[in-house]
Amino acid sequence: MCHTKEFVASAASVTQLLGQAITLIQEIQQARETVSGYPKLIHDYSKQLNDLRRTLALVQQEKELQTSGVVEQVATVHSLAQELEAFLEQMTGWRSKNSARQYAHAIFSGKKDEKSLAGVLDRFDRAKNELVARILLAQVGLTGNLHDGFAATLPVVRRIDQNVQSILGSRLLIATQLEDRQDYSDGIYKGTCYYRC
């Protein structure tokens, strides 16, 4: 019974973390619009932010994708999103100053700000790519253990693979490994694990 309460609390915290990350991405997109005219880098990042928001929504929708590795990476993305949001808020603050102060800031700190922003966006991009990799490697639809063997529920694997493919444009590794397997019954594949499960 204690494990059930811990699981429910853990699932609730994952859902809350995903919701916060999606909200942060939307706030970053709004802040990006406020800082318009600043580095072109922010404007060019809009598509990546939309893709990330859709990826986080996918993980929120598909509970089977909420593995410990994926959730850990969502937390990293969330942390970097907070850092990016704080940076953009700082830039918004400078934009609201009078022209002389904006000019002085641009002269003394402009290149430093652009370098800092590029660093944050680079770390953010790497975290996003790591999140996608962890999603694609997720072992969805599996039951069993190393001793007794694993079974894959093909309808679950196929459904999640289809959703992942529509959002990420790539397939789950487990789906490609199980594709064209004929030795399954009732939608369950039981067999040797050809890759690390």
Long-range contacts (C-beta under 8 A, 24 or more apart in sequence): 11-63, 11-66, 14-66, 14-71, 14-74, 15-60, 17-71, 17-74, 17-75, 17-78, 18-56, 18-59, 18-60, 18-74, 19-60, 20-78, 21-56, 21-74, 21-77, 21-78, 21-81, 22-53, 22-56, 22-57, 22-60, 24-78, 24-81, 24-82, 24-85, 25-49, 25-52, 25-53, 25-56, 25-81, 26-53, 27-85, 28-81, 28-84, 28-85, 28-88, 29-53, 31-85, 31-88, 31-89, 31-92, 32-88, 34-88, 34-92, 34-95, 35-88, 35-91, 35-92, 35-95, 38-91, 38-95, 39-114, 39-117, 41-114, 41-117, 41-118, 41-121, 42-88, 42-117, 45-121, 48-125, 48-128, 51-128, 52-77, 52-128, 52-131, 54-167, 55-128, 55-131, 55-132, 55-135, 55-167, 55-168, 57-167, 58-135, 58-163, 58-164, 58-167, 58-168, 59-135, 61-163, 62-140, 62-160, 62-163, 62-164, 64-138, 64-140, 64-141, 64-156, 64-160, 65-135, 65-138, 65-140, 65-160, 65-164, 67-134, 67-138, 67-139, 69-134, 69-137, 69-138, 70-131, 70-134, 70-135, 70-138, 73-127, 73-130, 73-131, 73-134, 74-131, 76-127, 76-130, 76-131, 77-124, 77-127, 77-128, 77-131, 80-120, 80-123, 80-124, 80-127, 81-124, 83-120, 84-120, 84-121, 84-124, 87-116, 87-117, 87-120, 91-117, 132-168, 132-170, 135-164, 135-168, 135-172, 136-164, 136-168, 136-170, 136-171, 136-172, 136-173, 137-172, 137-173, 138-172, 138-174, 139-174, 139-197, 140-172, 140-174, 141-174, 142-174, 142-197, 146-197, 149-190, 149-191, 149-192, 149-193, 150-190, 150-193, 150-197, 151-188, 151-189, 151-190, 152-178, 152-184, 152-188, 152-189, 153-187, 153-188, 154-178, 154-184, 154-187, 154-188, 154-189, 155-187
